[in-house]
């Protein structure tokens, strides 16, 4: 209820910060994986669109230095 925004500027190449800031594996079956990469989450974009993104794909972007929550 108190999580109304992210701190995406701190996500660069830091998956542990992403996990602390959001729940990238919110939609999963079973228990969470230690690295939180099993499952997916829905993301609302400024243009009003919504996308379901698997946590493993988000982690790959973060590891490459791409932060989808920050406009290009």
C-alpha positions as CSV (number, residue, x, y, z in Angstrom):
1,X,0.0,0.0,0.0
2,X,2.9,2.4,0.6
3,X,4.8,1.4,-2.6
4,X,3.5,4.0,-5.0
5,X,6.7,4.4,-6.9
6,X,10.1,2.9,-7.6
7,X,13.7,4.0,-7.2
8,X,14.7,2.8,-10.6
9,X,17.7,5.1,-10.8
10,X,19.4,2.7,-8.3
11,X,18.7,-0.4,-10.4
12,X,21.7,-0.2,-12.8
13,X,23.5,-3.6,-12.8
14,X,22.0,-4.3,-9.3
15,X,19.4,-7.0,-9.3
16,X,19.3,-7.0,-5.5
17,X,18.1,-3.4,-5.5
18,X,15.4,-4.3,-8.0
19,X,14.2,-7.1,-5.7
20,X,14.1,-4.8,-2.7
21,X,12.2,-2.1,-4.6
22,X,9.6,-4.2,-6.5
23,X,8.4,-7.7,-6.7
24,X,9.6,-8.9,-10.1
25,X,8.3,-12.5,-9.5
26,X,4.8,-11.6,-8.2
27,X,3.1,-14.0,-10.5
28,X,4.6,-17.4,-9.8
29,X,3.6,-20.9,-8.7
30,X,5.3,-22.4,-5.7
31,X,7.9,-20.8,-3.5
32,X,10.1,-18.0,-4.7
33,X,13.5,-18.8,-6.1
34,X,16.5,-17.5,-4.1
35,X,17.4,-15.1,-7.0
36,X,13.7,-14.1,-7.5
37,X,13.8,-14.9,-11.3
38,X,11.1,-17.5,-11.5
39,X,7.7,-15.9,-12.2
40,X,6.7,-12.6,-13.8
41,X,5.0,-9.2,-13.0
42,X,2.8,-6.7,-14.7
43,X,4.2,-3.3,-15.6
44,X,2.2,-0.2,-16.3
45,X,3.9,2.3,-18.7
46,X,3.3,6.0,-18.9
47,X,1.5,5.6,-22.2
48,X,-1.2,3.5,-20.4
49,X,-0.1,0.2,-21.7
50,X,0.6,-2.8,-19.5
51,X,3.0,-5.6,-20.1
52,X,3.7,-8.9,-18.3
53,X,7.5,-9.4,-18.1
54,X,9.1,-12.6,-16.9
55,X,11.5,-11.8,-14.0
56,X,14.4,-13.6,-15.8
57,X,14.0,-11.2,-18.8
58,X,13.9,-8.2,-16.5
59,X,17.1,-9.4,-14.8
60,X,18.8,-9.8,-18.1
61,X,17.9,-6.2,-19.0
62,X,19.2,-5.0,-15.6
63,X,22.4,-7.0,-16.0
64,X,22.9,-5.2,-19.4
65,X,22.4,-1.8,-17.8
66,X,19.0,-1.3,-19.4
67,X,16.4,0.0,-16.9
68,X,12.9,-0.2,-18.5
69,X,11.4,2.1,-15.8
70,X,13.5,5.0,-17.0
71,X,12.5,6.6,-20.3
72,X,15.2,6.5,-23.0
